Amino acid sequence: MRKTLNKLKIFANFATGRHIFDIYPSQVALEVTNRCNLACVICPHGKMTRPKGLMPFEKFRTYVDKTARHAEFIYLYGIGESLLHPDLDKMIDYAQSAGIYTYLSTNAMPMDEKWSARLLTSRLKSLTFALDGFTKAQYEAIRVKGRFETVIENIRAFLRLKKQMRRRMHVVIQTVATDETPGDAGQLTGLFSDAELSQVSQIRVKPFYDSFPERRDEACGLVRKCFFLWNFLFAYQDGRVGLCCVDYDGQTILGDLNEQDCREIWNSKRLRKIRRAYHKRRSDALPLCRTCRLPEISGFGSCMLLASSLVPTGVSRKLLPLYEKLRLRKLRPAAP
């Protein structure tokens, strides 16, 4: 009840553009590491200049403790590959024991037999395999340094083990819709056997948004308000809180979980000022947001946000692929 009430307060503040209530983030992303084994062309990781490292497990526990009272959903990744962290399964179990729905996305390249077993014996609630491309040529053109055959076999082995262990875990196989991979879910399912697909909860075709907003000159952002500034806390591997996940290099730091509590950061004068500027569509005050297409693609419609405030985030995440399918149809130009 407390977490639902917090989400309704978030929505009220967002909808009115005013600070009516003290609010807390309902969703938290803890970047357990910003190291990565790939060099994907759709990811800004290669341009990142901040130091790379691992979030210590004791620090992770502290950050979870500071957010768990009101947060109901945690992303266990940021700008990096979380399977490179040796304590990832311990982190999953700690966050889940704190009452937060745990969600992980992986490129699956490091997922050997040991990692599959560790994840399947952990308390992880939801796992997404980010598989971009239906053929070797498509995949390796996007996922540079990845091997198509390896990642497919790693996913297959995980699904076979999941069936053997009779493990109930929400598993998604995901691809990003680009010009090269326009989003035919049938091509994804064709890569796996019926027995393997029986262990997959959803096939997700995700709309592509450029994670390099500074690469564009045109102002496409601020057309819609971005809900992330109200409900989504993104913490880098060193505990600093950034503007959002698109702020990959930490240009705008909102606070530090090493020194501040969650309430202080999320209701600070600085963040209130940023939210007011965003509500008034002041692009001069938010240069990073000026060219970001994420709100446009995500939609952030009032009815959708109000409805999602009334149901657990784990449930609304499961409905997301259907919503994205409808958004893709709307955003994709009609054939001539």
C-alpha positions in Angstrom: 0.0 0.0 0.0 2.8 2.4 0.9 4.5 1.8 -2.5 1.2 2.3 -4.4 0.6 5.5 -2.5 4.1 6.8 -3.4 3.4 6.0 -7.1 0.2 8.0 -7.0 2.0 10.9 -5.4 4.6 10.7 -8.1 1.9 10.8 -10.8 0.2 13.8 -9.1 3.5 15.8 -9.0 4.2 14.8 -12.6 0.8 15.7 -13.9 0.6 19.1 -12.2 4.2 20.1 -12.7 4.2 21.1 -9.0 5.8 19.7 -5.9 2.7 18.7 -4.0 4.1 15.8 -2.1 7.4 14.4 -1.0 8.1 11.5 -3.4 10.6 8.7 -3.7 11.7 6.8 -6.8 9.5 3.8 -7.5 12.1 2.3 -9.9 15.8 2.2 -9.2 18.7 1.2 -11.5 22.0 0.3 -9.8 24.8 0.1 -12.2 26.7 -2.8 -10.6 29.4 -2.3 -13.2 30.1 -0.1 -16.1 32.6 -2.5 -17.7 31.5 -4.3 -20.8 32.7 -7.1 -23.0 31.2 -5.7 -26.2 31.3 -2.5 -28.3 27.8 -2.2 -29.6 27.2 0.5 -32.2 23.8 1.4 -30.6 25.4 1.9 -27.1 27.4 5.0 -26.0 29.8 2.8 -23.8 32.8 3.5 -26.1 32.4 7.2 -25.6 32.2 7.0 -21.8 35.1 8.8 -20.1 34.2 8.2 -16.4 36.2 5.5 -14.6 35.2 1.9 -15.0 34.8 -0.3 -12.0 32.6 -2.7 -10.0 30.1 -1.6 -7.3 31.3 -3.3 -4.0 28.7 -5.6 -2.6 28.6 -3.8 0.8 28.0 -0.5 -1.1 25.2 -2.2 -3.1 23.5 -3.3 0.2 23.7 0.3 1.5 22.1 1.7 -1.7 19.3 -0.9 -1.6 18.6 -0.1 2.0 18.3 3.6 1.2 15.7 3.0 -1.6 13.9 -0.3 -0.7 11.2 1.3 1.5 9.4 2.9 -1.5 11.0 1.4 -4.6 9.3 -1.7 -5.9 11.4 -2.5 -9.0 15.2 -2.6 -9.5 17.2 -2.7 -12.7 20.5 -4.5 -11.9 22.5 -3.0 -14.8 23.5 0.4 -16.2 26.0 1.2 -18.9 27.8 -2.2 -18.7 27.4 -6.0 -18.6 26.4 -7.1 -15.2 27.5 -10.7 -15.6 31.1 -9.3 -15.3 30.4 -8.7 -11.6 31.4 -11.8 -9.6 28.8 -11.0 -6.8 25.8 -10.4 -9.1 23.8 -13.4 -7.8 24.4 -12.2 -4.2 23.1 -8.7 -5.2 20.0 -10.2 -6.8 19.2 -12.2 -3.6 19.8 -9.2 -1.3 17.5 -6.9 -3.4 14.8 -9.5 -3.7 15.0 -10.1 0.1 14.4 -6.4 0.6 11.1 -6.7 -1.2 12.1 -5.2 -4.6 11.3 -7.0 -7.9 14.6 -7.8 -9.5 15.2 -7.4 -13.2 18.3 -8.1 -15.2 19.2 -7.6 -18.9 22.3 -9.3 -20.4 24.0 -9.6 -23.7 24.5 -13.3 -22.8 28.0 -13.6 -24.1 29.5 -14.3 -20.6 26.7 -16.7 -19.7 28.5 -20.0 -19.4 27.0 -23.1 -17.7 28.1 -21.8 -14.2 26.5 -18.4 -14.7 23.3 -20.1 -15.9 23.1 -22.3 -12.8 23.9 -19.3 -10.5 21.1 -17.2 -12.0 18.6 -20.0 -11.9 19.3 -20.8 -8.3 19.2 -17.1 -7.4 15.9 -15.2 -6.6 15.9 -13.3 -9.8 12.4 -12.5 -11.0 12.9 -11.4 -14.6 15.7 -11.8 -17.1 16.0 -10.3 -20.6 18.4 -11.6 -23.3 19.3 -8.7 -25.5 19.7 -10.4 -28.9 19.9 -7.8 -31.6 19.8 -9.4 -35.0 18.4 -12.5 -36.6 21.4 -13.6 -38.5 25.2 -13.7 -37.8 25.8 -10.7 -40.1 23.1 -8.6 -38.6 24.0 -9.5 -35.0 27.8 -9.0 -35.3 27.3 -5.7 -37.2 25.4 -4.3 -34.1 27.0 -6.3 -31.3 30.6 -5.7 -32.1 33.0 -8.2 -30.4 30.0 -10.6 -30.0 29.7 -14.0 -31.6 26.3 -15.0 -32.9 26.8 -18.7 -32.5 28.0 -18.3 -28.9 25.2 -16.1 -27.7 22.5 -18.4 -29.3 24.0 -21.5 -27.7 24.3 -19.7 -24.3 20.7 -18.8 -24.4 19.6 -22.3 -25.5 21.7 -23.9 -22.8 20.1 -21.6 -20.2 16.6 -22.4 -21.4 17.3 -26.2 -21.3 18.6 -25.9 -17.8 15.7 -23.8 -16.7 13.3 -26.5 -17.9 15.4 -29.2 -16.2 15.3 -27.3 -12.9 11.6 -26.4 -13.3 12.5 -22.8 -12.4 9.7 -20.2 -12.7 11.4 -17.0 -14.0 10.0 -14.5 -16.4 12.4 -14.7 -19.4 12.3 -12.4 -22.4 14.2 -12.6 -25.6 14.5 -9.1 -27.0 15.6 -7.4 -30.2 15.8 -3.7 -31.0 13.9 -2.6 -34.1 16.3 -0.8 -36.5 16.4 -0.3 -40.3 18.5 -3.5 -40.6 16.3 -5.5 -38.1 12.8 -4.1 -38.5 11.3 -6.3 -35.9 10.0 -9.6 -37.1 9.4 -11.7 -34.0 9.0 -14.8 -36.1 12.6 -14.6 -37.1 13.6 -14.6 -33.4 11.5 -17.6 -32.6 13.0 -19.5 -35.5 16.3 -19.6 -33.8 15.1 -21.8 -31.0 13.4 -25.2 -30.6 9.8 -25.6 -29.4 11.1 -27.0 -26.1 13.4 -24.1 -25.6 10.6 -21.6 -26.5 8.4 -23.2 -23.9 10.7 -21.6 -21.3 10.5 -18.1 -22.8 7.8 -15.9 -21.4 7.9 -13.2 -24.1 9.5 -12.2 -27.4 10.0 -8.4 -27.2 10.6 -6.1 -30.2 11.8 -2.9 -28.6 11.6 0.5 -30.3 15.1 1.9 -31.0 16.0 5.3 -29.5 19.4 6.8 -30.0 21.5 6.6 -26.8 23.7 9.4 -28.2 21.4 12.4 -27.9 24.3 14.8 -28.4 24.8 13.4 -31.9 21.7 15.1 -33.2 21.4 18.8 -33.9 17.6 19.0 -34.2 15.5 19.6 -31.1 13.3 16.5 -30.8 13.0 16.3 -27.1 10.7 18.2 -24.6 7.7 17.4 -26.9 6.5 15.2 -24.1 7.4 15.3 -20.4 9.8 12.6 -19.3 8.4 10.6 -16.4 11.9 9.3 -15.5 12.7 12.6 -13.7 9.9 11.8 -11.3 10.0 8.0 -10.8 13.4 6.5 -11.9 16.6 6.9 -9.9 19.8 5.9 -11.8 22.9 5.4 -9.7 26.3 4.9 -11.3 28.7 2.2 -10.0 30.3 4.7 -7.6 27.0 5.6 -6.0 26.5 9.0 -7.6 22.9 9.6 -8.9 22.7 10.8 -12.5 20.0 12.6 -14.4 18.9 9.4 -16.1 20.3 6.3 -18.0 20.9 8.4 -21.1 23.4 10.6 -19.1 26.0 7.9 -19.6 29.0 10.1 -18.7 27.5 11.7 -15.6 27.1 15.2 -17.0 24.4 16.1 -14.5 24.8 14.6 -11.0 21.8 15.0 -8.7 23.3 13.5 -5.6 25.3 10.8 -4.0 23.9 7.7 -2.2 27.2 7.4 -0.3 26.4 10.7 1.5 22.7 11.4 1.2 19.5 9.5 1.8 17.0 8.9 -0.9 14.5 11.5 0.3 17.1 14.3 0.3 18.1 13.6 -3.3 14.7 13.0 -4.8 13.1 16.1 -3.2 16.1 18.4 -3.5 15.7 22.0 -4.6 17.9 21.2 -7.6 15.8 18.4 -8.9 12.6 20.3 -8.3 14.0 23.1 -10.4 14.9 20.6 -13.2 11.4 19.2 -13.1 9.8 22.7 -13.3 12.0 23.5 -16.3 11.0 20.3 -18.0 7.4 21.0 -17.3 7.7 24.3 -19.0 9.7 22.7 -21.9 12.7 24.9 -21.3 15.3 23.3 -23.5 17.9 25.9 -22.5 17.9 24.5 -19.0 18.1 20.9 -20.1 20.6 20.6 -23.0 20.9 16.8 -22.7 17.2 16.4 -22.8 16.7 18.7 -25.8 17.5 16.1 -28.4 16.5 12.9 -26.5 13.8 10.9 -28.2 13.0 8.6 -25.3 9.8 10.4 -24.1 8.5 10.5 -27.7 9.1 6.8 -28.3 7.9 5.7 -24.8 4.8 7.9 -24.9 4.4 8.6 -21.2 0.7 9.2 -21.8 -1.3 10.3 -18.7 -3.8 7.4 -18.8 -1.0 4.8 -19.2 1.0 6.3 -16.4 -2.0 6.5 -14.0 -2.9 2.9 -14.8 0.7 1.8 -14.2 0.6 3.5 -10.8 -2.2 1.2 -9.7 -0.5 -2.1 -10.5 2.9 -3.5 -9.5 5.7 -2.5 -11.9 6.5 -6.2 -12.4 3.1 -6.6 -14.0 3.2 -3.5 -16.1 6.7 -4.6 -17.4 5.1 -7.8 -18.7 2.5 -5.7 -20.6 5.2 -3.5 -22.1 5.9 -5.5 -25.2 2.3 -5.2 -26.3 2.4 -1.4 -25.7 5.6 -1.1 -27.6 4.2 -3.1 -30.5 1.4 -0.5 -30.8 3.9 2.4 -30.4 6.1 0.9 -33.2 3.1 0.8 -35.6 2.4 4.5 -34.8 6.0 5.6 -35.0 7.0 3.7 -38.1 6.2 5.6 -41.4 3.7 4.1 -43.7 4.9 2.2 -46.7 4.8 4.4 -49.9 
